[in-house]
Amino acid sequence: MASNKRRTHNRSRTRKSRPGRLGRWIRRLSLLALLGVLVLAGYMVWLDVQLRERLDSRQYQLPARVFARPLILREGMVMRPDELEAEFEALNYKKMPTVDEPGQWQRDGMEYLVWRRDFIHADGREDKAKVRFRLRNDEITRLRDESDAALKEFRLDAAPIGTLLGGGDDRTPVRIEEIPPLLGATLIAVEDQDFVHHFGVSPRGIARAMVANFKARGVVQGGSTITQQLVKNIFFDHKPSLWRKFNEALMAILMEVHYDKSYILQEYINEVWLGQQGSRAIYGFGLASEFYFQKPLSQLEPHQIALLVGLAKGASYYNPWRNPERALERRNTVLDVMLEQKLITQEQHDRLRKKPLEVASAGGAAQNPYPAFTERLLEELRPYYSVEELRTAGLRVYTSLAPSVQALAEKSISEGAEQLEKNRGIQADSLQAATVIMENHSGNVLAMVGDRRPHYPGFNRALEARRQIGSLIKPAVYLTALERAHEYNLATLIDDAPIREVTEDGQVWMPANFNNRSHGLVPLYVALSRSYNQATARLGLDLGIESVRQTIRRLGVQANLPRVPSLFLGAVEMTPFEVAGMYQTMANGGEHVEPRTLLAVSNADGEQVQRFRRKASRGVDEVPVYLLRYGLEQVMREGTGKSALRRLPNSVAFAGKTGTTNNYRDSWFAGFSPGLTAVVWIGRDDNERTSLTGATGALSIWTEMMRKLPHRHGRIKAPRGVEWKPVNDQGQYMDPRYCEGGREIPVSDESRLETAPGCQGRGRSWFRNWFGDDKKEEAVPREEMTPGWGIDPEQQRREQQQRRERELREQLQREQQDTPDGYPQPIPQEPDFYPEEIQPPPQSEEERLRRLDEAGRIQEERYLEEERRAREERRILEERLRREQELRRGGGAPVEEAEPWPPEQEDQWP
């Protein structure tokens, strides 16, 4: 009985304790839940802090973007159709039958219509605009805007030519207002159809993905929203894990709390990975548009947008260059979704599916497509910007590169080297080559190639290959002579005879001509145009080594210049870039302009612009440089460069010099037109024999480039202080008042020419001056500074007749003034007419007195004019002497001593 009571009591106590134990568990679980909520809340607060700090202070690390010089179309500008269309190609402008959007152009005969894109230049943004013009005889005419108003000039946008110091992440950020609406709508339709409605995580999307994956028995669809993908791209790596997914979901919810949908979509479009180029990662649709299609994002067509959206699923797997079939299939799948979501019509869908991928060439969007040019650009940037700034600050760098000129130079070098090997029987791929092309007045480097494989980023021969330049140095020797106008002129006779010189260390130097032949006394311009070594060496020794060295320095050369006689024949090592700077000074009338590739730099928004001005200095007086130019033009007309003349336009003043070094190791040509200077070098990296002279090697490539470039036509204007005089083959003046014949050459007004025997006017009456001699030789037509520009024989005859009449009138007036009053004036017996302005004797005393007064007035005016002219000549002479003294005081840059040049024979092209 008692035991039954105890059992009953225990059961009742157990029944009473169960609710208490359950309550304790509930309380414990509640505490744990509360603790978990607190921990989760704290964790979310921490995540929120991390999220907002990262996004609010976030700045993209963008490499400096480089742009070519913008093409400026001007009324009357020289422009060939192929050059113009090469510029359009560099800008990725499309030729269309009708122009519908920016970045397109149309041609109807020689009429052009171009729709320019908007662009941020160094001096501000220019909006998109249309322009019309006509090419007539390779000149731009009728430059008109959309309203048919005449324009003086029209600037196109600048072509992007790569980035600096590449590697790592690269992108072109875009703002939400710059994103095409179709791109945003397509992304939402393909990646996250609930994007507008969900709060960062889409349960319906997750369920849809689970069903799709279950049906496919594999992972074929993800459930992540665009917000989650953005969080993953910014904060996490791509290794799958539940912990990452958990954090993704939390941060996606937090992101939706703080930022609106448009900002999230903008950041996703800028952040998604869409390709790879070596160590360079392509992020964002802005850069992907340029990378795959070479056009801005705003100008993508629907099928191009579809391809980029498709790449977001896997840019490597759907790479359009490596896997074009996969990429095409993926693009068409996206087009199907666009049709399903009514983003495009059925007609558009059917038409766009038939289109090819239309991606650019694999190397078309190279990070550094012009490695030789970029190397020089970096040299100019480094004094002003750190490597970190160039890698991360998103600077916009505006350069002097001309895409059409660069493309021509690359093609000429590559094909020219290959053709020389084929035609000359030279081992294939053994030759290397480099070239530099620059503007004379501005010093802007338009093109630079440092390898016959122009896009190969290896050894840059244009900047780094120091090779002996051979006869390219000779113009400096002749310029030194021409600066001494009282001693030398272009007709001065130089002895081209064997020469023997013993150097200070006892070595014997005996240079010889190319064919081991001597030519005796030859005019200075002939010695230069034929590149006679013996004449050049003798002239250099007469001038002095130091004088020639200082002239080379004043031409802008900073290379080491040895103090040895062989310097006169090219015993100096220079790079093609340095040679271009030296010849640019000659082409620019003696004013040296520092070669430059860098024009301006701005920040990523085109603000805070720093411009880099032209740096120029007067190194040589323009008169002797003009005379030297005549000699270098004779190189092209009758000397070592004459093989090029028949392929060049004869209305352009081309000048230049060949260069060949010992054993045919190096083939050079440096030359210029009125506007451009170009240098070409050909050789071998192992410095072995090439079997090419300057004329048979480098000149052929130089000619191919220059004949396709636009040039200024017409004569070269002579500076003050230059006059043209006829001389004979002995360098003597053929006074046209007393004899005819000879060759007209430019002469400094400070030079004193010896008059040829028989041309001094002795024993010659005014009658013979007027009528001439029956046995006179026919005059040689005057040589102009421009090849192909001669004087019309009829025009020359009229000028000579007018000159004779003028001289006769002056003589008669002098005789009138010297005749005593009351004596009749002598008049010619024949002919029975009077030349213009010669009057018969006075018929009265009043008439005679009036004529005397008139003659006195004329004499007084002439006297005053002569006084004015004499003062002006004295002023010019004093100014010239002052410049020479300043140049002498300035001296040259210090140089290192060099070993004497070995006494080997100088190669030379006859």
Secondary structure, 3 states (H helix, E strand, C coil): CHHHHHHHHHHHHHHHHHHHHHHHHHHHHHHHHHHHHHHHHHHHHHHHHHHHHHHHCCCCCECCEEECCCCEEECCCECCHHHHHHHHHHCCCEECCCCCCCCEEEEECCEEEEEECCEEECCEEECCEEEEEEEECCEEEEEECCCCCECCEEECCCCEEEECCCCEEEECCCCHHHCCHHHHHHHHHHHCCCCCCCCCCCHHHHHHHHHHHHHHCCCCCCCCCHHHHHHHHHHCCCCCCHHHHHHHHHHHHHHHHHCCHHHHHHHHHHHCEEEEECCEEEEHHHHHHHHHHCCCHHHCCHHHHHHHHHHCCCCCCCCCCCCHHHHHHHHHHHHHHHHHCCCCCHHHHHHHHCCCCCCCCCCCCCCCCCHHHHHHHHHHHCCCCCHHHHHHECCEEEECCCHHHHHHHHHHHHHHHHHHHHHHCCCCCCCEEEEEEEECCCCEEEEEECCCCCCCCCCCHHHHCCEECHHHHHHHHHHHHHCCCCCCCCCCEEEECCCCEECCCCCEECCCCCCCCCCEEEEHHHHHHCCCHHHHHHHHHHHCHHHHHHHHHHCCCCCCCCCCHHHHHCCCEECHHHHHHHHHHHHCCCEEECCECEEEEECCCCCCCEECCCCEEECCCHHHHHHHHHHHHHHHHHCCCHHHHHHCCCCCCCEEEEEECHHHCEEEEEEECCCEEEEEEEECCCCCCCCCCCCCCHHHHHHHHHCCCCCCCCCCCCCCCEEEEEECCCCCECCCCCCCCCEEEEEECCCCCCECCCCCCCCCCHHHHHHCCCCCCCCCCCECCCCCCECCHHHHHHHHHHHHHHHHHHHHHHHHHHCCCCCCCCCCCCCCCCCCCCCCCCCCHHHHHHHHHHHHHHHHHHHHHHHHHHHHHHHHHHHHHHHHHHHHHHCCCCCCCCCCCCCCCCCCCC
